Amino acid sequence: MNIEEVIRLRIRIKDPAGYPKFVLTSVPANPDELTCYRAAEDEYYNSDGERLKLYISDATLDALIAAYGDGAECRCYQEIAKNLGAEMRIKRLTTGTETAEYQTLIELYNFYRSLANECKAQANSDLGNDTGRIGQMKQPTICGGFTL
C-alpha cells in the first residue's frame, strides 16, 4: 500500500473533512488544529486526540487507486454516498424521527452525491461526450477565408 497516494486521495475527497494536511504520526504534544494525524491504518486523530470517523478505509482507497488511477476520486464520492445512505437508514430506524444528527447525515449525503455528479459531468466533458449544451459550433471565417 502506498500511503502517500492514499493520503493525497483522502485530502482530495475530504474524508475526514476539514483537514488540509495529514501527518504519519501519533498526536504530538503541540498539535496543529488543521492537521489530521494518522497513527495506524484507518486510525486518524484530530488535534484533541479524538479519533475521526472515516467513510472509506485505507485498503479500499488503495484498491480504487490501483484499479482506476486518476479516476479513483469519482469512485470514492459514490462509495461515500453509499455508506452515508446506509448510515442514514440506520439512524432513522434507531431514533424514529428526523433528529439533528440525521439532518447532518442528509446534508453530507447531498454534498458527496453532488460531488459524484459533478465528477461524472466533468469526465463526460473531458471525453467530448454530450455535455447537455444545445447548439452547433462552426469555426468562423475571417478576412477572406482564414479560419481561427
Secondary structure, DSSP 8 states (H G I E B T S, - for coil): --HHHHHHHHHHHTSSTT-SEEESS---SS--TTEEEEEETTEEE-TTS-B---SS-HHHHHHHHHHHGGGHHHHHHHHHHHHHHHHHHHHHHHHSS--HHHHHHHHHHHHHHHHHHHHHHHHHHHHT---S--S-----EETTTEE-
